[in-house]
């Protein structure tokens, strides 16, 4: 029980130290801005970590890399669409809703068909990438490159967190998924 309390307190601290989901305003380009941006917007931070946790919660069949790799690919596509000025509907609401749905996906990770999970992750990534591509100014390509690198690092961190939770916390998927879903609901209400 003490471990669960420590993990939840750490997660709450992380939430308090980051920005809100409404952080999609123009951002100066460059690799440095791209590297730091995913850590300063709560929506992006939660989504990236959630994809890693989801991958960790999936059955141990050697395919854990698929969800994060697909997210990075579609994040890049979405960023390209945003940079090109291509409009996508409901991006902000979709981003907040993606965190709720990722929470549910974490809770049910072992029971979800992989194809449906990957399709949802691809859609979420497209929205996240689009929002960040739209907000990039200046050296936008370098911003996106930095954002992709930081996102991959957050996926890896989420995977490590997920594996640690599985090893130490009973019902880890339910707890992590519930916490992520609640955070997404809070962002929807913000």
Residue, then its C-alpha position, 0 to 999 in steps of 0.5 A: x500500500x505504501x508503494x501505491x501511495x508513493x506512486x500516486x503522490x509522485x503522479x500528483x506532483x508531476x501534474x502540478x508541475x506541468x501546464x494545462x491542455x490549453x498549451x497549444x499556442x505558437x511556440x518558437x521553433x528549434x530543437x531545444x524548444x521541441x525537446x522541452x515542450x512535451x515536458x511542459x504541456x500536461x496533455x502531451x506529457x500524459x499521453x506520451x507516458x500513457x502510451x508507454x504504460x499501455x505498451x508495458x501492460x500488453x501481453x509479453x509477446x515481444x510486440x510492445x514496441x508497436x504502440x510507441x513506434x506507431x505513435x511516433x510515426x503518426x505524431x510525425x504525420x500529424x505534425x506535417x499536416x499541422x505545419x502544412x496548414x491542413x485543418x483537422x476537426x476537434x483536435x483539442x477535444x480529441x487530445x483531452x479525450x485521448x487521455x481518457x481513452x488511453x486510461x481505459x486502454x491501460x486498464x483493459x490492455x490485456x483484453x483489447x484486440x491489438x488492431x483496435x488498440x493500434x488504430x486508436x493510438x494512431x488517431x490520438x497521435x495524429x491529433x497530438x502531432x497536428x496540434x504541435x505542428x500547428x503551433x510551431x513557428x520559426x525552425x519548425x522542422x527542428x522543433x518537430x524533431x526535438x518533440x519526436x525525440x522527447x516523445x520517444x523518451x517519454x514513451x520509454x519512461x512510461x514503459x519502465x513505469x508500467x513494468x515497475x507497476x506490474x512488478x510491485x502493485x496489485x491491479x496495476x493496470x486498473x490503478x494506472x488506467x484509472x488515474x490516467x482516465x481521471x486526469x483526462x476527464x480533468x483536462x476535458x473539464x478545464 
